[in-house]
């Protein structure tokens, strides 16, 4: 018999009651170091006072109005985001999936309006994750996502990760764009090298394509810059953002240059809840914190420290950890000989919450506010867990 709550998740029986900074507390009062952040969402940790204040103040004034009316908080957040990156305009939704849908539509509309109606195909990379909509799973092309949902929307060409020759070979008269995650999250915490990102930009320029960077997991400060594409020195045409942008409040954004968004006029796209006053108040509060002097420097410092400590952990467990991956506070260890879910379950039992990712990777996405003591605590948990699981092999 099906449960009242649709069983689309393999849920851990632990239920959390409250959160404070880097920690979660379950209904029995047990404390957990959160190195998952609700899939990279809690960018400023739990119950951040500035976010709580913004939500409470706005909640006492106005929750929602239709987007047919001016929403000043949204105009302010859009201006601040575009001032901070290459984009000129923003569409706000509720999730990363909505941001991806907007980006796909934008690529197609861009070429349609230029008299190139056949240029609708988008080149993507294997192991990518672009959300759970039909278009999102079609773009990723992974059987574990697509099985049972056929027929899928047509128009995506998946090539091997980072393979520039395959990208070039996939481009044809119907190609309209390339969509990549600067750091793959679900696919195994795999950064795309800066030179590859630069080559993708050049390929787009040579072929009149739009470059879409999916920054839903790797953006909003996660790698030490507002967006991860910045490390490569390129300028994309479209950027998708979500997760950390709302610090836990449902919020997604599709950012674009004026040229890329030229076809997105009145009536071409919409969202009932997207960009409502509550979300915009929290989004502005998140940006207040992230744009403070030294915030990204702290992320870079902590990211370097985390990766250094993970490298040392790999040396101690060289028989188990084959690779340390990631950038900034988006990290993973590849453990090919122990099921990653076993490691995660063991760590949760010890009081630390990580997650799994593809390619046998234990994924770590801690809140960006962590300090050295939290990294030390995480390493102690990981060391003990790997030692214990080795003994059980």
Secondary structure, DSSP 8 states (H G I E B T S, - for coil): ---SS---S---S--EEEEEBTEEEETT--EEEESSHHHHT-TT-BT-HHHHHHHHHHHTT-----TTS--HHHHHHHHHHHHTSS-SEEEEESSHHHHHHHHHHHHHHHHHHTT-TT--EEEEETT----SSHHHHHHH--HHHHTTS-S--S-EEEE-TT-HHHHHHH--TTEEEEEE-SEESTTTSEE--HHHHHHHHHHHHHHT-EEEEE-TTTTTTTTSSSSGGGGGT---SEEEE-GGGGTTS--EEEEE-TTTTTT--TTS---SSTT-HHHHHHHHHHHHHHTSTTHHHHHHHHHHHHHHHHHHHHHHTTTT--EEEEETTEEEEE-TTS-HHHHHHHHHHHTEE-EEETTTEEEE---TT--HHHHHHHHHHHHHHHHHHHHH-
